[in-house]
Amino acid sequence: MLSEQQVRALVIERQSIHTPWSGDLPSLIHHLGALQLDAIQRITRAHHHQLYNRLPRYRESHLQRAEQRREIFEYWSHAAAYLPMAHYRFARVRMNRIREGQKHWFEKNAKLCRYVLDRVRAEGPLRASDFVRAKGGWWEWSDEKKALEQLFHEGELMVSHRDGFQKVFDLPERLLPPAVRTDTASDEEYGRHLVRTFLRCQGLGRSEEISYLRREDKPLVQSAIESMLRRGELLPHGKDLMLAADADASPQRPPRRVRLLSPFDPLVLQRKRLKRLFGFDYQLECYLPEAKRRYGYFCLPILYGDCFAGVVDLKADRASGVLRIEALHWQAPPGAALRSSFGRALQKFAGFHGLQSEEVRP
């Protein structure tokens, strides 16, 4: 059995936070299983922040290039995400469910979907703004945008790329590489895929963590776990599960240096898991009314070695070229080494965004 300290070290090691990923961007996304997208741009998009923490010399153009080369594609994981192109057949499981009637966000307008699909087929890649905007609409979406999104979730359309943050849709047959498998994974294959992907990039975990935000997948995950335990592919570790290949894992305690994590980073995304493994109680407060916020609008967790030292609320002030510290909250009074490492991490993080870091106050 691994000690609590070794468990934390294993999880951080598998996330490639302190030790940069040695491969390229597509292989990193393959390892993580998914790279979550988010529209909030208080500093930068969440997906760029996650890659910055893991890839040496990462630039935003690297992600665009991987999409252009069709090494990755945009779809839905536990949330909107970039996925490895090799996982397309696993994404088809959800596509088929939506096509067969599983509701995503709204009721399907079949007639409008046919009209939108015909236009993309005839005219090539189109955005929602290329259609006449209907009045009203869910979350102020036009009816045409709803149809595009419905077809996207069904797999009838794919995202070619984004223009700004607006999706550009095209037909899958015009985007998918010739070698990619387009058959739908079986339920057994899909369940095993979810289990292996999670444990490979998280080190260990529980059934409810593997199926996080995947209500429809819970039975498949549980069935896969039972099968993999019988076959000796999984091992119990207390109430957790590990891949049998990790039975002899002996992770080294990570170096005591600071990493500023995105609120959507896979290391901190599941708040209950974060508290269970690291004793860190964290919540992204931008969705709360201002009066209910304890720490700030967009606080980033401060990872120091294998512990979370606090949170910092940052905001990019593009007009002045400065990364502002809106608020800084430590779990405990920081020593000189932590303060120094935090200052270096902040300066480097600001530089990635073409900004100067604001001076850290005593």
N, C-alpha and C positions, 0 to 999 in steps of 0.2 A: 504493500500500500504506500502510495505517495503521501508525504506530509502535506499540510495545508500550504506551506511555503512552496513545496515542489509543485503542487497543483497550480498555484498562481504562475509559477515560472513556466510550466508546460503550456498553459493557455496563452501567455504572452509570447512565448517562443513560436507557437504555431501561427500567431497573428502577424509575425514579422514586423513588430513595432520597433524594438530596440536594435535588432539585427536586420538590415535592409534586405529585401527580396533579391536573390541573386539572379533570377531570370528576367524575362521581359514582361511588359504590361499584360498581354493576353494570358500568359501562364500564371500571373498573379491572380487575375480574375478567375481563372479556372480553379486555382487553389482555394480562393475564398468562396467560390460557388456563385456569388452575386456581388455586384457593386451598386449599392443603393443610390438612387438619384433623389434630389430634393430641390425644390424651386426657391427656397429661402437663400438670399444672397446678402446676408448681413456682412459677410467677409468674402466668401467665395462659395460656389456650389459644393455640396457635401461630398460628391464623388471625387472632385479634385483634391479636397483636403485629405480624404482617405488614401489616395494614391501618393500624395506628397509625403505622407508619413512612412511609406513603405518602399518607394522607388527612388534611388539616388538620381538626382538631376532630372526629376520629372517636370514636364511642361504640359500645359493643357492641350497643346497640339498633338501630343502623343496619344491621347485618348481618341481624338478625332481621326487620327491616322489609323488606329486599330479598327474603328468602325468603318472607315472607308475601305479597308482591306477585307472587310467582312470576317474578321477574326472574332468579333463580339457582335451582339445584337441587343436591341432594347426590347424588353418585355416585362413581365410581372413575375416576381419571386414572392417573398413575403410582402413586398411593396414594389413600386416601379424601380427597375434595376437594369444594369447592363449584365448580360449573361454570356458565357463562352459559346461560340457558335457550335461547338461540339455537343452542347447540351440542348440543341434545338428540339430533338425528339422527346426530351423530357418536358419541355415547355408545351408540347402538343397535347399533353394530358389535360392541362387546364384549358387550352384552346378548344378542345373537343367538348369539354364540359359546358363552356360558355355557348358554343354553337348549338348544343343540345338543349339549352334552355336555362342553365344555371345563371341567375341574375348577378350582374356585377354592380352597376350603379343605378341603372334605369331600365325601363322597358324598351325592348327593341322595336323600331319602326322599320319593318321589313321592306316596305316600298321605298323609303328614303335610302335605306342601305343599298338596295339594288341600283338606284340612281347614282349614288356616290361612287360605288364600285365601278359602274360602267364608265363614269367620267375619268377615274384614275386609269382604267384599262385603256381608254382611248387617248387620253392627253398626257399620260406619264405622271411623275411625282407631283402631288398636290398637298397644300396646307389647308387648314380650316379657313384661313382668310381668303383662299382662292374661290370660296363659295359665297353666294349671297347670304348675308347674315339674316336669319329669321329673328323676329322680335321675341324677347323673353328668353326662356330656356333655363335649364337646371344650372345653378351656380353661374348664371349669365352666359352659359354656353349656347351657341346656336344649335338648331336641330341638326344641321349638317355636321357640326363638330361631334355631336353625340353619335351620329351614324359612323363617322370615321373611327371614333374610339371603340364603338361596338365591333366593327369589322377588325380592328386591330386586336382586340381581346379574343376574337374568334379565330384569329390567324389568317383571315382573308386578306388583310393588309399587314405590312411591316413598316417600321420606321426606317427610312433610308438614312436620314440624318436629322439634325436640328438646325433650324435657321434662327439664330439667337437661342431662345429656349422653346421655339415653336416646332412641333413635329412636322416632318415632311414624309408623307406616306406614299408607298408604292406597292406593287404586287410582289409577293414572296418569290415567284418564279423569276423575277427580274433581279432579285437581290441575293438569293441563297447561292452559295458556292456549289459547283457541280458535285463535289465529293461529300457534302453534308448529308447525313441520314435524315430523311423526312418522315419515316414511319413513326408511329406513336409507340412510345415505350409501354410495356405491359404494367399493370398495377404493381406486380412484384418487383419489376425492374425499377420502377419509379420510387417505390418505398425504400428499396435498398440504396438507391442513389441519394435520397434525402438523408438517410442515416450516415452513410459513408462521407458525404460531402461535409456535413456538419461536424462530425467527429474528427475528420482530417484537419480542418482549419481551426477547430476550437479545443482540440485535445481530449476533452471529455464533456459529458453532458447528460441530461435526462430527457425522457421521451417528450415531455411537454415543452422543452426548450428546442428540441429538433423540429417539432411541429408548430413552433411559434408563429402566430398569425396565419396558420394554415388549417383552419377548422376542418375543411373537407379531406385533408390528408391524414388526419390523426389515425384513422383505422389502418391505413396503409403503412404508416410509420410503425405502429404497434406490432402489426403482423410481421414486418421486416425485422424488427428487433428480436422478436421471439424466434424467427427462423435463423437469424444470424447468431444468436446465443446457442441454439441447438447445434449449429455447424461449427461452433468454436471461432467464429469470425469476430465476435464481440466478447468482452469480458466485463463482469461487474466490478465496479470500484466503489464500494459502499452503496449508496443510492444512485450513483452515476454509472455511466457506461463508457468503455474505451474500446478502440479497435485492438484486436489481439496483437497486431503488429507493434503496438505501443507498450506491450507488457513490460519490457525492460527499459522503458524511457527513464532517463536520468538527466532532466533539464538543469541547466546551470542558472543560478540566480542572476537575473538581469542587472546590468550596470545601473548605478544610481544616477541617472540623468533624466531630465524632463522631456516629455513628449506632450504636446497639446493636441488633444483628440477632438475630432468632430463629434457633435452630439449623435450623429448617425453612424459612427464607426462601429463595425461589428463586434469590437471588444466591449462596448458599453451599451449597445442597442437594447439588449434585454435587461431592464432595470432590476427585476427580481434576481436574475442570475448574477448581475453585478454585485448586488448587496450580499448575496449568499457566498460568493467566492472571495470578494475583496472587502466586504464590510463597508461598502461605499453607497450611500443613499443619494441618488441623483435623479433629477427630473429636468427635462427641457421645458423651460417656463414661457417660451414665446407664445404658446397657445393658451396661456392663462391670462385672465384680466390683470392689469398692472398692479392693482391693489393686493392681489394674492401671490405675487412673486416674492420669493425670499432672497434670491441672489442676483437675478438679472434676466434680461430678455433672451440672450443667446449665449449662455455660459458654456465654456469648453472645459471638460474634465482635464485636470493636470495630473498626468501619470508620472510618478517619480520612482524609477526602479520597478518594483512589483507592488507599489502602493499608490493610492490616489491621495494626493496632497491637498487638493482643493479644486476650486473652479474659478475661471476668469471670464468675465463678460467683455468681449471685444467687439469693436465696430470699425470697419474700414471707412476712414474719412478721405474719400478720393480727392475732394477739392483741395485739401491741404497736404495730401500725400502722407498721411500719418495713420497708423493703426492705433486707435484709441483704446485705453483701458477704462471701460465704463464702471467696472467693479471687480474686486479681487477678494476672494474669501478662502482662507486657509483652514484645513481641518484642525491643525494645531500650529502654534507659533513656529514659523520656519527658521531653520538654522542658516548659517552663512552659505553652506554648500548648496542647499536647496534654492536659496535666493539667487545665487550666482548662476546655477543651471537654468533656472526659470528665465533669467534675463537673457541668456544666450539663446534659449529656445524661442523666446518671443522675438528677438532680433532676427533670427533666421526665418521664422514664420512670416514676419512682416516683409522681409526681403523677397520671399517667394511671390508675394503679391505686389511687388514693386512699390512698397511703402517703407517708411521709417517707423520704428517702434517708439511708442511713448515711453518716457522714463518711468521705471518702477519706483514708486514712492516707498520710503522706509515703513 
